[in-house]
Structure formats: structure tokens, C-alpha cells
Amino acid sequence: MEVYALEPHCLDVELKADASPVTLADRHSNEYIINQLAILDSSIPIMSEESVQWPFALRKDWTRYWCLDPLDGTKEFIKRSDQFTINLALMEHSLPALGFIHLPVLGHTYWAMKGHGAFLDDGVSTKRIWANNKLQDWISIGSNSHGNPSELETLRQFPISEFMKAGSALKFCRIASGGADIYYRKGPTMEWDTAAGHILVEEAGAVFKYLAETKTHYNKESLINPSFLAHIKPKGSIESNYSL
């Protein structure tokens, strides 16, 4: 937040090899969180967007590791939209077991633990959160900075009455807390973009799934995600009515 308050020319924005931006805030957040996780337990390896990635030959046998995006929504951060997050998940056997999505501007933290539910800590109190289970009038949520026109063709299969947009992992938070009902992403994302959101929506009673066959969800040889869908799970599930 100290960096966020700086003048735009002080953000120290650089472009990475994939042309995505990285700022002073990304780097500082990454360094701080990695140091704190090492203090917590230095034996657990860390996969972070802003660190050099371990070769697959070394990480393929990991049974537990941290998956970190120290600043998700860097483009939103640069635009001063407030819609950026910090995503952290503890991975066990290639799936998230614990996940946190922190909203620095609000000071809110959404978190979930496998088999124990999803929660929102607003800085004052912590409450359990749930996804909707309605059959009609779904709200679709998509990306501010990304998107693919062909996504609409898949979304037409669902009972959507409203479309909205949000930045970063906020889309998962909206589904988990009942503010939206479906999020479809066809374009490329990375594992650290989805790991914390994956467990958050599942523990809130919704669904997260890849729309492709993969042997493991995470810690794949390629860290690029297939297309995925997160959506609510109504009572008397109607999922069988859709061809995904």
C-alpha cells in the first residue's frame, strides 16, 4: 500500500518476458511473504510468480509446497482500480489444502481450509461464507483486463441474466460470498492465479474444474492452466444439462 500511494512514475514498472507488467510492489510483496513463510517452516518449498521457477525434475516429487502470487492484478494496481489481491495456497498432493486471498485496499482476507469451509475476515471479525444455490438469474463475472469473445458461447448454456467484471482473484471471492455465480476463463492463466480461488469456491459450496483432461491439477510440467470454470452448485444439480 505504500507503493500504491506513490506517484505513477515511482512504481518502477517493468515488462517481463511475457509482456506482463511487474512493479516495485510485486517485488517487495514477494520478498516479504517468502521470508515470512521461511520463518514459519523453511522445509516447505515455495512456487511464486515473481521467483525463478524450480525445474520440473526437481519439483515433480513435491508433496507439499506453497503457491504464491504476491500481487495478482498488477494491471489493476497500475490503473489504481483497487481490484488487486495477494493469493497464497498451501498445496498437498497437487491440490490446494489451504488458501488465502487478501485484498490490501480493504484489509479483507478470504480464506478456506480443506474440509473446514470458507471464511471472510474483514479486519474486525471472521464469518463463514457460502456460494449461492439458485437455479435461475445467475450473475456471470469476468475479467477487466482479459477475456475471449468465444467464452460467451459456453456461457450461453447457463441461466445467466447479468454480466459483471472484476480484476484479479476477486472473481473467486465474489462467487464464494454470493456476489456472483459463474466465472469462465478460456484464456491462459497460471497455477498461482487459481490455486487459492480453487479451494475458496469449493469450500464455499461451489465448483471449480478444468475443461480439459489433466492427470494433476497443479505442479504440472507446464504451469499454464487449461480453460476452467467456477460456478455455483444448485440443489438438485443441473450441471448434467450442459455440455462442457
C-alpha positions in Angstrom: 0.0 0.0 0.0 3.0 2.3 0.5 3.9 1.7 -3.2 0.3 2.2 -4.2 0.3 5.7 -2.7 3.3 6.7 -4.8 3.1 8.8 -8.0 2.8 6.6 -11.1 6.4 7.3 -12.3 7.6 5.9 -8.9 6.1 2.4 -9.3 9.2 1.2 -11.2 7.1 -0.7 -13.8 9.0 -3.3 -15.9 7.8 -5.7 -18.5 8.5 -9.4 -18.1 9.3 -11.8 -20.9 5.6 -12.5 -21.5 5.0 -8.7 -21.7 3.1 -8.6 -18.4 4.0 -5.8 -16.0 5.8 -6.1 -12.7 6.1 -3.3 -10.2 8.1 -2.4 -7.1 5.1 -3.7 -5.1 5.2 -7.1 -6.7 8.9 -7.4 -5.8 8.5 -6.2 -2.2 5.5 -8.3 -1.6 7.2 -11.4 -2.9 10.3 -10.8 -0.8 8.4 -10.2 2.4 6.0 -13.2 2.1 8.7 -15.6 1.1 10.8 -14.5 4.1 7.8 -15.0 6.4 6.9 -18.4 5.0 10.5 -19.5 5.5 10.3 -18.4 9.2 7.1 -20.4 9.5 8.6 -23.6 8.1 11.8 -23.4 6.0 11.3 -27.0 4.8 8.3 -26.2 2.6 9.3 -25.1 -0.9 7.7 -22.0 -2.5 6.5 -21.6 -6.0 6.0 -17.9 -6.7 5.2 -15.9 -9.8 7.9 -13.5 -9.1 10.7 -16.0 -8.3 12.7 -18.2 -10.6 10.8 -21.4 -11.1 12.2 -24.7 -10.0 12.8 -27.2 -12.9 10.1 -29.9 -13.1 12.7 -32.6 -12.5 13.2 -31.1 -9.0 9.6 -30.2 -8.1 7.7 -33.2 -9.6 8.0 -35.1 -6.3 6.9 -32.3 -4.1 4.0 -33.5 -1.8 3.6 -30.1 -0.1 4.5 -26.6 -1.2 3.3 -23.0 -1.2 1.9 -21.5 -4.3 2.1 -17.7 -4.3 1.1 -14.7 -6.4 2.4 -11.8 -4.4 0.3 -9.3 -6.4 -2.5 -10.6 -8.6 -3.9 -7.9 -10.9 -0.8 -5.8 -11.4 -2.5 -4.0 -14.3 -5.4 -3.1 -12.0 -2.8 -1.9 -9.4 -1.1 0.3 -12.0 -4.5 1.7 -13.0 -5.4 2.4 -9.4 -8.6 0.4 -9.7 -8.2 -1.1 -6.2 -9.0 -4.5 -7.6 -5.9 -6.4 -6.9 -5.1 -9.2 -4.4 -2.4 -11.4 -2.9 -3.0 -15.1 -3.4 -1.4 -17.8 -1.4 -2.2 -21.5 -1.2 -0.7 -24.5 0.6 -0.6 -27.3 -1.8 -0.8 -31.0 -0.9 -0.5 -33.8 -3.4 -1.1 -31.4 -6.3 -4.3 -29.8 -4.9 -4.9 -26.8 -2.6 -5.4 -27.7 1.1 -5.4 -24.1 2.4 -5.9 -20.9 0.6 -5.9 -17.1 1.2 -6.9 -14.2 -1.0 -6.1 -10.9 0.6 -7.5 -7.5 -0.5 -4.9 -4.9 0.5 -7.1 -1.8 -0.1 -9.9 -3.1 2.1 -7.8 -5.1 4.5 -10.1 -8.1 3.9 -8.9 -11.7 3.8 -10.9 -14.6 2.2 -9.6 -18.0 3.3 -10.5 -21.6 3.2 -9.2 -24.9 4.5 -10.0 -28.3 3.0 -13.0 -29.8 4.8 -13.4 -26.9 7.1 -15.3 -24.3 5.0 -14.7 -20.8 3.5 -14.4 -17.6 5.5 -14.1 -13.8 5.3 -12.0 -11.9 7.8 -12.9 -8.2 7.4 -10.4 -7.0 10.0 -13.0 -6.9 12.8 -14.5 -10.4 12.8 -14.4 -13.6 10.8 -17.6 -15.1 9.3 -18.4 -18.3 7.3 -19.3 -17.6 3.7 -21.4 -19.6 1.2 -21.9 -19.5 -2.5 -25.5 -19.2 -3.9 -27.5 -22.3 -4.9 -30.2 -20.7 -7.1 -31.4 -22.2 -10.3 -32.0 -19.0 -12.3 -30.8 -15.5 -12.7 -27.1 -16.3 -12.4 -24.6 -13.5 -12.4 -21.5 -14.1 -14.6 -18.3 -12.5 -13.6 -15.3 -12.0 -16.0 -12.0 -10.2 -16.2 -11.5 -6.4 -16.5 -8.2 -6.9 -18.4 -8.7 -10.1 -20.3 -11.4 -12.0 -22.0 -12.3 -14.0 -25.1 -15.4 -13.5 -27.2 -15.8 -17.2 -27.6 -16.3 -17.5 -23.8 -19.8 -16.2 -24.4 -20.7 -19.3 -26.4 -20.0 -21.5 -23.4 -21.8 -19.2 -21.0 -25.0 -19.2 -23.1 -25.7 -22.7 -21.8 -26.2 -21.3 -18.3 -29.2 -19.4 -16.8 -27.3 -16.0 -16.8 -29.2 -12.8 -16.5 -26.4 -10.4 -15.7 -22.7 -9.9 -16.6 -20.2 -8.1 -14.5 -16.4 -7.6 -14.4 -13.8 -7.6 -11.7 -10.0 -7.7 -11.5 -7.7 -10.4 -10.2 -8.8 -13.2 -7.9 -11.7 -11.0 -6.7 -13.9 -13.1 -9.1 -13.4 -16.1 -6.9 -14.2 -14.1 -3.8 -17.5 -12.9 -5.4 -18.6 -16.4 -6.2 -17.6 -17.8 -2.7 -19.5 -15.0 -0.9 -22.7 -15.0 -3.1 -21.9 -11.9 -5.2 -21.6 -13.8 -8.5 -22.4 -17.3 -9.7 -20.2 -18.3 -12.6 -16.7 -17.5 -13.9 -15.4 -19.0 -17.1 -11.9 -18.4 -18.3 -10.7 -19.7 -21.7 -7.6 -17.6 -22.0 -4.3 -18.5 -20.3 -3.8 -18.3 -16.6 -1.1 -19.7 -14.3 -1.4 -22.0 -11.4 -0.8 -19.2 -8.8 -3.7 -17.3 -10.3 -6.2 -20.0 -9.4 -4.9 -22.2 -6.5 -6.3 -20.1 -3.6 -9.5 -19.3 -5.5 -10.0 -23.0 -6.3 -10.2 -24.1 -2.7 -12.1 -21.0 -1.7 -15.0 -21.6 -4.1 -15.1 -25.4 -3.4 -15.2 -24.9 0.4 -18.0 -22.3 -0.1 -20.1 -25.0 -1.8 -19.3 -24.1 -5.5 -17.4 -26.0 -8.2 -14.0 -25.5 -9.7 -12.9 -27.6 -12.7 -10.6 -27.6 -15.7 -12.3 -28.1 -19.0 -9.6 -30.5 -20.2 -8.2 -33.8 -19.1 -5.2 -33.4 -16.8 -3.6 -36.0 -14.5 -3.0 -33.5 -11.8 -4.4 -30.1 -11.2 -1.2 -28.4 -10.1 2.5 -28.6 -10.2 2.3 -29.7 -13.8 5.3 -29.7 -16.1 3.8 -26.6 -17.7 2.4 -24.2 -15.1 -0.1 -22.8 -17.6 -3.7 -23.7 -16.7 -6.2 -25.1 -19.2 -9.5 -23.3 -19.6 -11.5 -23.5 -16.3 -15.0 -22.9 -14.9 -16.0 -21.9 -11.4 -19.8 -21.9 -10.8 -22.4 -22.4 -8.1 -23.9 -25.8 -7.4 -27.7 -25.5 -7.1 -29.7 -28.1 -5.1 -30.7 -30.8 -7.5 -27.7 -30.0 -9.6 -28.4 -29.0 -13.2 -24.9 -29.5 -14.4 -25.8 -32.6 -16.4 -27.8 -30.3 -18.7 -24.6 -28.6 -20.0 -22.1 -29.9 -22.5 -18.7 -28.5 -21.3 
